[in-house]
Amino acid sequence: MPAEGGAGSLPDPKEIEELLLGGELRYNRVDAVRLAGVSRAFSGRVWRAFGYPSMPDGEVAYTEGDVAALYRIRRLMDDGVLDEDGVIRLVRAFGQTMTRLAEWQVNLLSSTLSESPGEAPDPGAVRTIVEIAEKHMEEFEPLVVHAWRRQLAAAGTRAIAASATRAPGSSATRPHITVGFADMVSFTQMSRELEELELARVVERFEETASDIVASCGGRLVKTLGDEVLFCADDPVVGGEIALTIAAAVKDETEVPDVRVGAAYGPVLPLMGDVFGTTVNLAARLTSLARPGSVVIDEELAGRLEARPDFTATPIVRRPVRGLGIIQPYVLRRTRAKDR
C-alpha cells in the first residue's frame, strides 16, 4: 500500500502506478523487448497503439505484465491469427477504448468524493481513490472482462446472422443495417449559456438516455459525440423503434433539450467498431432535415417499415442533399390507435 503522508500530502506516484499495474516496475525497454522476443521497432508500434508514452531505453518503466502482453501479442502473429498490421489495429482498439474507460472511472470517483465536482480532487480524495483501487481491484477487473465478453458474444452473433443471410456462392457484400443519429437541438447556444459543469451533466444525461434505449431495444450504440449519438440496428424495425423512442424520451426529459433524429437503411463499411459509407452520410443529412422532437428517415427504411401497423411514414418535400443528389425524406411517427 502507498506510504501514508501528512494530511495534505499526495500518495507516491510510483507506488500508485505499481499498485494499479499489478506489479513492480523492474524492466527498461531493452530488457522488455529482449524478454518478449520482439524487435525494438515492433514494441514501439505496440506501445504507441496502446497509447503509452515513449520512454528512454534505459528508464525502468515496465512490469512483468508489460512483458507478458508483448509476448502474447507476438504469439498471435506466430500462430497466424493476425499479421503485424492486424495486431496493431487490435491493440489500438483496446488502447482507445480503455483510455476513455479509465478516465471515466477516475472522473466518476473524483466527482463522487470531491466537495466541488468538476475540480481536481484534494489529496484526501486521491488517497481514498487509491484505497478503493487497492481494496476492490479484484472486483473491478472481472467486470471489464465480463462486459467485453458480453459485447464480443453479441458482435459474434451479429456476424453469424449476417453470414446466414448471404446466398451460397454469392460474392462478399457489405452488411445492410439501419443507421441513425440523434442530435441535440440548440446545443451551441446552450453551451454559451450554461456553466461547464451544468453542460457536462446535460450531455451525460442525454448519452445515458440514448444508450439505455439503444441497448434495451436491441441495437448498438456506435459512438457518442457530445451533442450527438450514432446508433445502428440490423433489423429495420428495431432501428425505427430506437429512433422514435429516443425522440419521445428526450422530449420528456426536463434536463435535456429536444433532439432531431435521422435514420437510413443500407450498406455500411464496419471498421474499428465504427461504421462508414453513404448510408451513414445520408442518416446524418436526414438528421439536419428533422424538426425538434421528430424523426426523418430515408425511402429505403420507409419501405421496409411500410407493412408495420405501428409505424407511419409520411413523405415530405423531395430536396437536394449535398453529395447525395435528390432524396425523398419521410417523417416517421407511431400510428395512433384510432388510425389502425
Secondary structure, DSSP 4 states (H G I P E B T S, - for coil): -PPP--TTPPPPHHHHHHHHHTS---B-HHHHHHHHT--HHHHHHHHHHHTPPP--TTS--B-HHHHHHHHHHHHHHHTTS--HHHHHHHHHHHHHHHHHHHHHHHHHHHHHH-SSTTSPPPHHHHHHHHHHHHHHHHHHHHHHHHHHHHHHHHHHHHHHHHHHTSPTTPPP-PPEEEEEEEEETTHHHHHHHS-HHHHHHHHHHHHHHHHHHHHHHT-EEEEE-SSEEEEEESSHHHHHHHHHHHHHHHHT-SSS--EEEEEEEEE-EEETTEEESHHHHHHHHHHHHSPTT-EEE-HHHHHHHTT-TTEEEEE---EEETTTEEE--EEEEEPPGGG-
